Amino acid sequence: MLEGTIVVIPAKPTGWSLILRGALAVIFALVILVWSNITVATVVVIFGLFTLVDGALSLGLWFNSSKSTKNPWLLVLGIVSVLAGLFAMIWPNKTAIIVVLMIGWWALILGVVQLISALAARKVFPFWWIGLVSGAITLALGLWLVLAPGSGILTMLIVIATFLILAGLVMIFEGFKTLRSVST
């Protein structure tokens, strides 16, 4: 049923975008972990910058793909990420609960999109399961944050940083695999 709705075509721009997005995720995570006296407002601003760049990269890939290979889920991912980033940048001093819920809903939507994309790519892309793992991790994080937002912003930051490192490494791995599959 999903076949034909989302098609992942391995291409150099896709590979480099995945590598860049993965590197940004790892850098964002390391900033959170290393900056010991980081405030919630600072995390919100950094999150806003990260999701704006991530969304812009997704939208750039969508706009630069040919009409026959345009992935509607990439467009959705880009729009959701840009909107989350704008919200974070416009209202950085909102309460921790709002920040947690915003990140949670963003992770929920992103996880679902990643799962759908991975399942649709299983016949086209040999490493589709990596997207499935990343989507499941993202979805689990989103569920936890939405269902238990009051469990503590500092704990959430460590969990988010860990998630971003794992997701970033998965994206980097997937990006290099995509580049290898395009060059062979």
Protein Blocks (a to p, Z undefined) as FASTA:
>chain_A
ZZojaccdddfklmmmmmmmmmmmmmmmmmmmmmmmbcfklmmmmmmmmmmmmmmmmmmm
mmmpcfklocfklmmmmmmmmmmmmmmmmmmmbcfklmmmmmmmmmmmmmmmmmmmmmmm
mmmmmklmmmmmmmmmmmmmmmmmmmmmmnojklmmmmmmmmmmmmmmmmmmmmmmmmmm
mmZZ
